[in-house]
Amino acid sequence: MGSPDEYEGQSYYDKVGGAETFAKLINTFFQGVRSDPELYAMYSHDIEGAEVRLRLFFEQYWGGPLTYSQTRGAPRLKMRHMPYKVTPRMRDRWVHHMHHAITEIGLAPEEEFWMRDYIERAADFLINADD
């Protein structure tokens, strides 16, 4: 299986459908967050802002517009998540809802593989507290 950079000059962002796909992914993810009291508590102070920021970050990460960095600066994910208690349990809740969203958008198997792989690695990286 190739890497997500190997789409003959086409970014992963474009390959999977661009802004429309990422909007659906993040919208579906946050529907899950809103139904999960434990995870929702982490977002409740600014869930609409979090939804926009996550969408912009994902779009940029996967080769789309650089709007995230233009409006927020460097991603610095670990630093941006330090104010929140990200435990293995919270990581698992986040991953659960993100995997559901990935399933819902109906990516091709290879594109789905890369998205799920990134989600797992990023979520592991952001753990900053014990359960």
Sine and cosine of phi, psi and omega as CSV:
sin_phi,cos_phi,sin_psi,cos_psi,sin_omega,cos_omega
0.00,0.00,0.77,-0.64,0.00,-1.00
-0.96,0.27,-0.01,-1.00,0.05,-1.00
-1.00,-0.04,0.26,-0.96,0.00,-1.00
-0.92,0.39,-0.12,0.99,0.04,-1.00
-1.00,0.06,-0.13,0.99,-0.16,-0.99
-0.98,-0.19,0.82,0.57,-0.01,-1.00
-0.92,-0.40,0.68,0.74,0.07,-1.00
0.74,0.67,0.83,0.56,0.06,-1.00
0.99,0.12,-0.05,1.00,0.00,-1.00
-0.97,-0.26,0.75,-0.66,0.02,-1.00
-0.95,0.32,0.36,-0.93,0.10,-0.99
-0.83,0.56,-0.68,0.73,0.02,-1.00
-0.78,0.62,-0.77,0.63,0.00,-1.00
-0.94,0.34,-0.64,0.77,-0.04,-1.00
-0.85,0.52,-0.62,0.78,-0.07,-1.00
-1.00,0.00,-0.03,1.00,0.08,-1.00
0.88,-0.47,0.10,1.00,0.12,-0.99
0.92,0.40,-0.53,-0.85,-0.13,-0.99
-0.83,0.56,-0.63,0.77,-0.03,-1.00
-0.88,0.47,-0.69,0.73,0.00,-1.00
-0.91,0.41,-0.69,0.72,-0.03,-1.00
-0.94,0.34,-0.56,0.83,0.08,-1.00
-0.90,0.44,-0.68,0.73,0.02,-1.00
-0.91,0.41,-0.68,0.73,0.02,-1.00
-0.84,0.54,-0.79,0.62,-0.09,-1.00
-0.95,0.32,-0.61,0.79,0.06,-1.00
-0.88,0.48,-0.71,0.71,0.01,-1.00
-0.91,0.42,-0.66,0.75,0.05,-1.00
-0.85,0.53,-0.75,0.67,-0.05,-1.00
-0.95,0.31,-0.39,0.92,0.18,-0.98
-0.88,0.48,-0.67,0.74,0.06,-1.00
-0.91,0.42,-0.68,0.73,0.02,-1.00
-0.86,0.50,-0.69,0.72,-0.02,-1.00
-0.90,0.44,-0.40,0.92,0.01,-1.00
-1.00,-0.05,0.02,1.00,-0.08,-1.00
-0.89,-0.45,1.00,-0.09,-0.11,-0.99
-0.80,0.60,-0.62,0.78,-0.03,-1.00
-0.91,0.40,-0.72,0.69,0.00,-1.00
-0.97,0.24,-0.61,0.79,0.01,-1.00
-0.84,0.54,-0.58,0.82,-0.01,-1.00
-0.84,0.54,-0.51,0.86,0.02,-1.00
-0.95,0.30,-0.42,0.91,-0.09,-1.00
-0.95,-0.30,-0.24,0.97,-0.24,-0.97
-0.85,0.52,-0.45,0.90,-0.03,-1.00
-0.94,0.34,-0.39,0.92,-0.01,-1.00
-0.31,-0.95,0.85,0.53,-0.09,-1.00
-0.91,0.40,-0.58,0.81,0.02,-1.00
-0.91,0.41,-0.68,0.73,0.05,-1.00
-0.90,0.45,-0.65,0.76,0.02,-1.00
-0.89,0.47,-0.62,0.78,0.01,-1.00
-0.89,0.45,-0.71,0.71,0.02,-1.00
-0.90,0.43,-0.73,0.68,-0.03,-1.00
-0.88,0.48,-0.68,0.73,-0.01,-1.00
-0.91,0.41,-0.66,0.75,0.04,-1.00
-0.88,0.48,-0.74,0.68,0.00,-1.00
-0.89,0.45,-0.65,0.76,0.03,-1.00
-0.89,0.46,-0.76,0.66,-0.02,-1.00
-0.88,0.48,-0.68,0.73,0.01,-1.00
-0.85,0.53,-0.72,0.70,-0.01,-1.00
-0.92,0.39,-0.72,0.70,-0.03,-1.00
-0.84,0.55,-0.64,0.77,-0.08,-1.00
-1.00,-0.02,0.24,0.97,0.14,-0.99
0.98,-0.17,0.23,0.97,0.03,-1.00
-1.00,-0.02,-0.37,-0.93,-0.03,-1.00
-0.84,0.54,0.47,-0.88,-0.02,-1.00
-1.00,0.00,0.40,0.91,-0.08,-1.00
-0.84,0.54,-0.62,0.78,-0.01,-1.00
-0.84,0.55,-0.81,0.58,-0.03,-1.00
-0.92,0.39,-0.55,0.83,0.01,-1.00
-0.92,0.39,-0.51,0.86,-0.03,-1.00
-0.98,-0.19,-0.42,0.91,-0.12,-0.99
-0.87,-0.49,-0.20,0.98,-0.10,-0.99
1.00,0.07,-0.25,-0.97,-0.02,-1.00
-0.86,0.50,0.58,-0.81,-0.05,-1.00
-0.85,0.53,-0.73,0.68,0.01,-1.00
0.64,0.77,0.85,0.52,-0.12,-0.99
-0.84,0.55,-0.71,0.70,-0.04,-1.00
-0.87,0.50,-0.73,0.68,-0.01,-1.00
-0.89,0.45,-0.68,0.73,-0.04,-1.00
-0.92,0.40,-0.39,0.92,-0.01,-1.00
-0.99,-0.12,-0.08,1.00,-0.02,-1.00
-0.87,0.50,-0.57,0.82,0.01,-1.00
-0.91,0.41,-0.22,0.97,-0.06,-1.00
-0.95,-0.30,0.59,-0.81,0.05,-1.00
-0.99,0.12,0.99,-0.14,-0.01,-1.00
-0.99,-0.17,0.99,-0.12,-0.02,-1.00
-1.00,-0.07,0.22,-0.97,0.10,-1.00
-0.82,0.57,-0.61,0.79,0.02,-1.00
-0.91,0.42,-0.69,0.72,0.02,-1.00
-0.92,0.40,-0.61,0.79,0.08,-1.00
-0.85,0.53,-0.73,0.69,-0.01,-1.00
-0.89,0.46,-0.63,0.78,0.04,-1.00
-0.90,0.44,-0.72,0.70,0.00,-1.00
-0.87,0.50,-0.75,0.66,-0.01,-1.00
-0.89,0.46,-0.66,0.75,0.02,-1.00
-0.82,0.57,-0.77,0.64,-0.03,-1.00
-0.94,0.35,-0.56,0.83,0.03,-1.00
-0.94,0.34,-0.66,0.75,0.05,-1.00
-0.89,0.46,-0.64,0.77,0.06,-1.00
-0.87,0.50,-0.71,0.71,0.00,-1.00
-0.89,0.46,-0.65,0.76,0.03,-1.00
-0.88,0.47,-0.69,0.72,0.04,-1.00
-0.86,0.51,-0.69,0.73,-0.06,-1.00
-0.90,0.43,-0.53,0.85,-0.05,-1.00
-0.99,0.17,-0.21,0.98,0.14,-0.99
0.93,0.38,0.76,0.65,0.06,-1.00
-0.94,0.34,0.39,-0.92,0.15,-0.99
-0.90,0.43,0.43,-0.91,-0.09,-1.00
-0.79,0.61,-0.70,0.71,-0.02,-1.00
-0.91,0.40,-0.69,0.72,0.02,-1.00
-0.91,0.42,-0.62,0.78,0.04,-1.00
-0.89,0.45,-0.66,0.75,0.04,-1.00
-0.82,0.57,-0.76,0.65,-0.06,-1.00
-0.91,0.41,-0.63,0.78,0.01,-1.00
-0.91,0.42,-0.75,0.66,0.00,-1.00
-0.89,0.45,-0.64,0.77,0.03,-1.00
-0.87,0.49,-0.72,0.69,0.01,-1.00
-0.89,0.46,-0.70,0.72,-0.02,-1.00
-0.84,0.55,-0.73,0.68,-0.01,-1.00
-0.88,0.47,-0.74,0.67,-0.04,-1.00
-0.92,0.40,-0.70,0.71,-0.01,-1.00
-0.90,0.44,-0.68,0.73,-0.01,-1.00
-0.90,0.44,-0.66,0.75,0.05,-1.00
-0.88,0.48,-0.67,0.74,-0.03,-1.00
-0.88,0.47,-0.52,0.85,-0.10,-0.99
-1.00,0.04,-0.09,1.00,0.06,-1.00
-0.88,0.47,0.79,-0.61,-0.03,-1.00
-0.72,-0.69,0.16,0.99,-0.01,-1.00
-0.42,-0.91,0.36,-0.93,0.09,-1.00
-1.00,0.06,0.33,-0.94,0.08,-1.00
-0.92,0.40,0.00,0.00,0.00,0.00
